[in-house]
Amino acid sequence: MIALTEGSAATCGICGKQTSIKFTTERIGGTAYDLACQHRNGYCETCDRLVPDRSEHIREVVPRCPTCNPEEIEADE
């Protein structure tokens, strides 16, 4: 697992930009990473990277990894 803390450089799992982590919060389902690009990401332990958060509630985080679950991405589109 990579060390992701406030101020760490990161690649956004949503827009793909090189950015930084503004803050992290513990939520139902794990840690949410709010980035300087204004996107909230989750973390995929299998791929060891930030991925889109598909939660519908602010209290939750549901990482959606396009590598591990490509069929989930297609169903959302």
C-alpha positions as CSV (number, residue, x, y, z in Angstrom):
1,M,0.0,0.0,0.0
2,I,1.2,3.5,-0.9
3,A,1.4,6.1,1.8
4,L,-1.3,8.7,1.0
5,T,-1.5,11.6,3.4
6,E,-2.5,15.3,3.2
7,G,-0.2,17.1,0.8
8,S,1.0,13.9,-1.0
9,A,1.3,14.0,-4.7
10,A,-1.3,11.8,-6.4
11,T,-2.8,11.0,-9.8
12,C,-6.6,11.5,-9.8
13,G,-8.5,8.3,-10.6
14,I,-11.3,10.4,-12.2
15,C,-9.6,13.1,-14.4
16,G,-6.1,11.6,-14.5
17,K,-4.4,14.8,-13.5
18,Q,-1.3,15.0,-11.4
19,T,-2.5,16.7,-8.2
20,S,-2.2,16.5,-4.4
21,I,-4.3,15.3,-1.6
22,K,-6.1,18.1,0.2
23,F,-7.5,15.9,3.0
24,T,-8.5,12.3,3.9
25,T,-11.5,11.2,5.9
26,E,-12.6,7.8,7.2
27,R,-16.0,6.9,5.9
28,I,-18.1,3.8,5.7
29,G,-16.2,1.5,3.4
30,G,-12.7,3.0,3.9
31,T,-10.8,6.2,3.5
32,A,-11.9,8.9,1.1
33,Y,-9.2,11.1,-0.6
34,D,-10.3,14.6,-1.5
35,L,-7.9,16.0,-4.1
36,A,-6.8,19.5,-5.2
37,C,-8.5,18.8,-8.6
38,Q,-11.9,18.8,-6.6
39,H,-12.5,15.0,-7.0
40,R,-13.0,12.5,-4.3
41,N,-11.3,9.2,-4.8
42,G,-11.2,5.8,-3.1
43,Y,-8.3,3.4,-3.1
44,C,-7.9,0.1,-4.9
45,E,-5.7,-2.2,-2.8
46,T,-5.3,-4.6,-5.7
47,C,-4.0,-2.0,-8.1
48,D,-2.4,0.2,-5.4
49,R,-3.8,3.4,-6.8
50,L,-6.6,6.0,-6.4
51,V,-9.8,5.2,-8.3
52,P,-13.2,6.9,-8.7
53,D,-15.5,6.9,-5.7
54,R,-19.0,5.7,-6.8
55,S,-20.8,6.2,-3.5
56,E,-24.1,8.0,-3.5
57,H,-23.8,9.3,0.0
58,I,-21.2,11.6,1.5
59,R,-20.7,9.3,4.5
60,E,-19.6,6.4,2.3
61,V,-16.8,5.6,0.0
62,V,-17.2,2.9,-2.7
63,P,-14.0,2.6,-4.8
64,R,-14.7,1.8,-8.5
65,C,-11.6,0.4,-10.1
66,P,-11.8,0.4,-13.9
67,T,-9.0,-2.3,-14.0
68,C,-10.5,-4.7,-11.5
69,N,-14.2,-4.2,-12.4
70,P,-14.5,-3.0,-16.0
71,E,-18.0,-4.5,-16.3
72,E,-19.1,-2.1,-13.5
73,I,-17.9,0.9,-15.5
74,E,-19.8,-0.2,-18.6
75,A,-23.0,-0.7,-16.6
76,D,-22.8,2.9,-15.3
77,E,-22.4,4.5,-18.7
